[in-house]
Amino acid sequence: MFRNSYYRIKTDAGNNTVLYFSTRSGETIALESDTAAIYEREDYDSLPENIFSKLLSTYLIVPSQENELEEVIQENKNSILDSKTLYQVIQPTANCQLGCGYCGQNHTKALLNEGQMDAILERLKYKLENEHSYNTLEIGWFGAEPLMALSNIKSMTPRLKELADKHNLGYSSKMVTNG
């Protein structure tokens, strides 16, 4: 027995077409409105075999006894365990020159202090020494406007590279900025 997935987004595309996006697989399929109605009713025996197979392979239809939330959590855990990259987001400041009303972030002019930077490095060291083996340390500088804390980034980067070298890892970083 099967049922429709909870992890889907339905959009009426017009022209007798309904789009379904599976947030589990990242795939979108287009169905004619009549076929979409059959899918919505969960009348799977009335679906053409190729459409049923596609809905099943994209996780738009799942086994009725499946706990989808548990499956998604387990898939994410497995993905993390399979990853050879330790990715860490660091927010060097909460200060932002834009202060957009929709952001929801509490903007302060505070930068990471030396103790906080040391704690981040200790956490990374712990992860590298106690979790599965990695081959890359990747840092994402993010939050508010990281360039407003360039001094922190300049201070931490050599220490992060040294940590990566000590564990025979590649090192890379990226930055999300509005400047």
C-alpha positions as CSV (number, residue, x, y, z in Angstrom):
1,M,0.0,0.0,0.0
2,F,1.1,3.5,-0.8
3,R,0.2,7.1,0.0
4,N,1.1,10.6,-1.2
5,S,4.2,12.1,0.3
6,Y,4.0,14.9,2.9
7,Y,7.1,16.4,1.3
8,R,5.7,17.8,-1.9
9,I,4.7,21.2,-3.2
10,K,1.9,21.4,-5.7
11,T,1.6,24.3,-8.2
12,D,-1.1,24.9,-10.8
13,A,0.9,25.8,-13.9
14,G,-2.1,26.6,-16.0
15,N,-2.7,25.0,-19.5
16,N,-4.2,21.9,-17.8
17,T,-0.9,21.2,-16.1
18,V,-0.1,20.7,-12.4
19,L,3.6,20.7,-11.2
20,Y,4.7,18.6,-8.2
21,F,8.0,19.3,-6.5
22,S,9.4,16.6,-4.3
23,T,11.4,18.2,-1.5
24,R,13.0,14.7,-0.8
25,S,14.4,14.2,-4.3
26,G,14.6,17.7,-5.5
27,E,12.7,16.7,-8.7
28,T,9.7,18.3,-10.3
29,I,7.2,16.4,-12.5
30,A,4.4,17.8,-14.6
31,L,1.0,16.0,-14.7
32,E,-2.1,16.8,-16.7
33,S,-4.9,18.0,-14.4
34,D,-6.9,14.8,-14.8
35,T,-3.9,12.6,-13.9
36,A,-3.1,15.0,-11.0
37,A,-6.6,14.5,-9.7
38,I,-6.1,10.7,-9.7
39,Y,-2.8,11.2,-7.8
40,E,-4.5,13.5,-5.3
41,R,-7.2,10.8,-4.6
42,E,-4.5,8.2,-4.2
43,D,-6.2,6.1,-6.8
44,Y,-2.9,4.6,-7.9
45,D,-4.4,1.7,-9.8
46,S,-5.9,4.2,-12.2
47,L,-2.5,5.8,-13.0
48,P,-0.5,4.8,-16.0
49,E,2.4,2.5,-15.0
50,N,5.1,4.9,-16.2
51,I,3.6,7.8,-14.2
52,F,3.2,5.6,-11.0
53,S,6.9,4.6,-11.4
54,K,8.0,8.2,-11.7
55,L,6.0,9.3,-8.7
56,L,7.5,6.5,-6.7
57,S,11.1,7.1,-7.8
58,T,10.8,10.8,-7.0
59,Y,9.3,10.0,-3.5
60,L,6.0,11.7,-4.4
61,I,4.4,8.4,-3.5
62,V,5.8,6.5,-0.5
63,P,4.9,3.2,1.3
64,S,2.0,3.9,3.5
65,Q,3.7,2.6,6.6
66,E,6.8,4.7,6.1
67,N,7.6,7.4,8.7
68,E,8.7,10.0,6.3
69,L,10.2,12.3,8.9
70,E,12.3,9.5,10.3
71,E,13.4,8.6,6.8
72,V,14.4,12.1,6.0
73,I,16.3,12.5,9.2
74,Q,18.1,9.2,8.5
75,E,18.9,10.2,5.0
76,N,20.4,13.4,6.3
77,K,22.5,11.6,8.9
78,N,23.7,9.1,6.3
79,S,24.7,12.0,4.0
80,I,26.7,13.6,6.8
81,L,28.5,10.4,7.5
82,D,29.2,9.9,3.8
83,S,30.7,13.4,3.5
84,K,34.4,13.7,3.4
85,T,34.1,17.5,4.0
86,L,33.7,19.1,7.4
87,Y,31.8,22.2,6.6
88,Q,31.5,24.9,9.4
89,V,29.6,28.1,9.1
90,I,31.2,30.9,11.1
91,Q,29.5,34.2,11.8
92,P,32.2,36.7,12.7
93,T,29.8,39.5,13.5
94,A,26.1,40.2,13.8
95,N,26.7,43.7,12.4
96,C,25.1,44.5,9.1
97,Q,24.9,47.7,7.2
98,L,21.5,46.9,5.6
99,G,19.4,45.9,8.7
100,C,16.6,44.6,6.5
101,G,13.3,44.4,8.4
102,Y,12.5,40.9,7.2
103,C,15.8,39.5,8.4
104,G,14.9,38.7,12.0
105,Q,18.5,38.9,13.1
106,N,19.4,41.0,16.1
107,H,22.1,43.3,14.7
108,T,24.8,44.3,17.1
109,K,28.3,45.8,16.4
110,A,30.0,43.0,18.4
111,L,32.7,40.9,16.8
112,L,33.8,37.5,17.9
113,N,36.2,37.9,20.8
114,E,39.4,35.9,21.1
115,G,37.8,33.4,23.5
116,Q,34.9,32.7,21.1
117,M,37.4,32.2,18.2
118,D,39.4,29.8,20.3
119,A,36.2,27.9,21.2
120,I,35.3,27.6,17.5
121,L,38.8,26.2,16.8
122,E,38.5,23.8,19.7
123,R,35.2,22.5,18.4
124,L,36.6,21.9,15.0
125,K,39.6,20.2,16.5
126,Y,37.3,17.9,18.5
127,K,35.3,17.1,15.4
128,L,38.4,16.3,13.4
129,E,39.8,14.0,16.1
130,N,36.5,12.3,17.2
131,E,34.3,12.0,14.2
132,H,34.8,10.0,11.0
133,S,37.7,10.9,8.7
134,Y,37.5,14.0,6.5
135,N,39.7,15.1,3.6
136,T,38.6,18.7,3.5
137,L,37.8,21.5,6.0
138,E,35.5,24.1,4.4
139,I,34.5,27.3,6.1
140,G,31.5,29.4,5.2
141,W,31.8,33.0,6.5
142,F,28.2,34.1,6.9
143,G,25.8,36.2,8.8
144,A,25.0,39.8,8.9
145,E,27.9,41.2,6.9
146,P,31.1,39.2,7.4
147,L,33.3,41.8,5.7
148,M,32.5,44.1,8.6
149,A,34.6,41.7,10.7
150,L,37.5,41.3,8.2
151,S,39.9,41.5,11.1
152,N,38.4,38.3,12.6
153,I,38.5,36.5,9.3
154,K,42.2,37.5,8.9
155,S,42.9,36.4,12.4
156,M,41.2,33.0,12.1
157,T,42.1,32.0,8.6
158,P,45.8,31.1,9.3
159,R,44.7,29.2,12.4
160,L,42.1,27.3,10.4
161,K,44.6,26.5,7.7
162,E,47.1,25.3,10.3
163,L,44.4,23.0,11.8
164,A,43.6,21.6,8.3
165,D,47.3,21.0,7.6
166,K,47.8,19.3,11.0
167,H,45.1,16.8,10.0
168,N,46.3,16.5,6.4
169,L,43.1,18.1,5.0
170,G,42.5,20.4,2.1
171,Y,41.2,23.8,3.1
172,S,38.7,26.1,1.4
173,S,36.4,28.9,2.4
174,K,33.6,30.9,0.9
175,M,31.8,34.0,2.0
176,V,28.2,35.1,1.7
177,T,28.2,38.9,1.6
178,N,25.9,41.7,0.6
179,G,28.8,44.0,-0.2
